[in-house]
Amino acid sequence: MTRVISALGRRALVNSLRRPQFLAPMFVFPTLLLAVNVGGLSDTTRLPGFPPGTNFLDYQLAASITQSLLLGGVSVGIATGLEIESGFLDRLAAAPIARSGILLGRLAGTTAIAAAQVLFFLAIGVIFGGRIQSGIPGALVALAIGVLAGVGFGALGALLAYRAKSAAIVQAIFPLAFVALFLSSAFFPEALLLEPAKTIAAINPLSYIAEGIRNPIVSDLDAKPVLEGFAAAGGLAVLFVLLAVQALRTRLRTS
């Protein structure tokens, strides 16, 4: 099982590196939005309800990381859809390997890419004057929550691909996840949101993921947002992995 996951993980990673159209959106689009937000909305830190003394660039890094990880989920879904359309998934199913290994191999590659995404935006923040207030331990906490969330978003992408059986349909459906992102506290504090966005953000798992990543960047480590971030990211990862494995088994039984 371990050898299968390792081999499929390496294949997924190499294929992603060979196809810049899969990787570029994860880094380019969130970076552009980060630049636009920091350049045009920095004065929002003066509004009542915004955490006092917070650097706006530092605050926005968590939003950019979360957006990038969601785009990573899109990439996983498209790549999985292409494997279904090309027949590669059916050839894997004919091999004497566990069905769960097929998904976990894909997610192994996703784990490596998610780590690169988090580190990239943390580096961008430091290069342009930001600061990780909790230092290296805080960076490691942000990295861990981000990677866990990236696995969950990747499993969601695979789940949609197994159900839709088409890369194009996955690409059309996944933007709904970005609606959920903007209805969270990823970009602005919950106190500044208007209803019904404020109520939605309070129960939105993406809010807790973003806040868990943000806390070690903008302040000293606080157990509450960090643990909530781990819980939200871990919960989504477990849920979507289980659903994706079930969807894969169902698809292979009916194909």
N, C-alpha and C positions, 0 to 999 in steps of 0.2 A: 504493500500500500504506500509506504513512504517513498519507495523508488518511483512509483507511478506519479505521485503528487509532485515529486521533485522534477521528473522529466517533463511533465505537462506544464509545470510552473516555468521552467526554463524556456519551453517552446512559446508560451504565452508572452513572456517578457521579451524574447528575441523578436517575435512577430510585431510587438508594439514598437520596439526600437526601429524596426525596418519600415514602419509605416508612420511617418511624421504626421499624417492627417489624423491619427488617433491620439498622438501625444500633444501636438501643438495647442489644441483648444483648452486643454487642462491648465496650461501655463499662460497662454497669451491672453485669453478673454478675461480671466480674473485679474491679471496684472493691469490690463487696460482700465477695467472698472475701478480697481484700487487707485490708479493714478487720477482718474476723473473725480472720484469721491474725495480724495485727499486734497486735490487741487481746488475743488469748488465748494466743499462742504465743511471745511475745517472749523469755521466759525460756530458750527453747531455745538461745539464743546462749551460754549458760553451759556447755552440754554439751561434753565432750571431742570433738574432731572438727569443731566448728563454727569457721570462720575467726575468729581472735581479733580483737577490736576492731571487728567488723562491726556496723553498725546493721541491725536486723532489717527495718525498713521498706525500706532500700536493697536488702537482699538479696532481698526478695520482689518488688520491682518487675519484675525479669526474668521471674519466673513469671507475673505478671499480664499483662505484654506478650505473652508466648508464648501464654497462654490466650486473650487477646483476638484475636490473629492467627489462631488456630485457629477461633474463632467467625466471623472474617471469611471463612474458607474455607467454613464452613457457609452463610453468606449468599450467597456466589458460587454454590455448588451449588444452593441453593433458587431463586435468581433464574434460573439457567440452566435448571433443570427447568421453571420456569413458562414460560420462552420456548419450550421444546420443546412443552409442553402447549398453548400458545396458537397454535402454528403460526408464530411469528415466526422461529424458526431456519430453518424450511423456506423462508420467503420470502427470508431472507438468502442461503440456499444457491442460490436461483434467480438471484441477482444476479451480475454478472461480477466477483467479487472472490475473492481467494485464501482458501482454507479456513482457513489458519493465521491470517489477519487477523481472522476472527470471534473466535477465542479470544484473540488478543493484544489486541484492542480491549477485551474484557471485563477482561483483566488490567491494562490501562492504568488503568482506573477503580479497580481493586483496589490498584494502587500508591499512588495518592493517598490512599485511605482508610487503608492500612497506615501511611503516614507520619503521618497524623493520630492513629492509635491509639498509636504509639510516643511521639509528642510529648505526647499527653494524659497518659499515665502518668508520664512524666518530670516533667511539670509538677505532677501530683498529689504526687509524691514531694517535690519542692522546697517546695511549699506547706505540706506537713504535717511539715516539719522534716528531710527527707532532704537528701542532698547528692550531686552527681555528682562523685566524687573526681578524675576526669580532666578536669573542666571541659568547655568547649565541644568540644574535639577528641573527648573521650570520648563526649559526647552524639551527635556526628555518626557515630561508629563504631557505637554502639548503634542509631541510626536506620538506618544502611545495612544492618546485619545483619537488623534487624526487617523492613525493607521487602522485602529479598530473601526472607526466610522467608514473609512475607505473600503474595508472588507464588506461591511454591511451594504454600502451603496453598490459595490460590485456584485454582490449576491442578488440585489434587487434588479440590476441590469440583466443578469443571467436568467432570473426568474421570468422577467418580461419576455426575453428571447425564447425561452422554452415554451411559454404560453402562446406567443404571437407567431413564432417560427419564421420571423422575417426581420432583417436588420432595419429595413425602412420603417416598419411599424414601431419598433422600439424607439427609433430616433424621433418619431412623431409623438409618442406617448410620454417620453421621459421629461420634456419641458414642464410637465405638471409638477415635477419635483421642485423646479425653480420657483414656481408660484408659492409652494410651501416654504421655501427659503426666505422669500421676501415677506412672508407672513410670520416671521420669527423675529427674535431680537438679535439676529446676526449682524445687521448693519447699524441699528440704532437701539438705544436702551428701551426696554419695555415701557418705561415711564413716559417716553416721548411719543409712543404710538397712540393712534386714535382707535376708537371702537369701530368695527369688531376686531380689527387687527390685534389690538392689545389682548383681548381674551383668547384669540387663537394662538398668539405667541406664548401665552402662559402655559398652554398644554402641548405645544409643538415640540417634539423631540429634537428638532434641529436647533431650537433655542438653547437647549441644555448642552448639546454638543458644542455649539459655538461659544457658549459661556465657559464651558470646561476648558476649551483651548485658549480662550482669551484671558482667563484669570491669571495664569502664570506669566503672561506677557505684560499685562498692565499693572500688576500688583504682586505682593508677596503671596505665596501659596495659601489658598483658603480651602479647607477640606470640603465644604459644602458644594460649591460649584464644580470642583474637580471630581468629586465622587458622583455627582449628578451627571456630569459629562461622561464619565466611564459607564454609568448605568444606562444612559440613553444610547450611547454608541454600541455598547455590548448587547443591549436588548435588541436593537435593530439588526445587529450582525447575526445573532442567534436566530431570530425570527425569520429573516430573509434567507439564511442558509438552509434552514429546515424546509421552508416553503419551496426553495429552488430545487433541493434534492428530491422532494416529493413530485414537483412538476417535471423534473427530468425523468424520473422513473415512470410516471404516467405517460409521458410522450413516447418513451422507448417501448412501452407495452402496446401502445396503439399505432405505432408507425409500421 
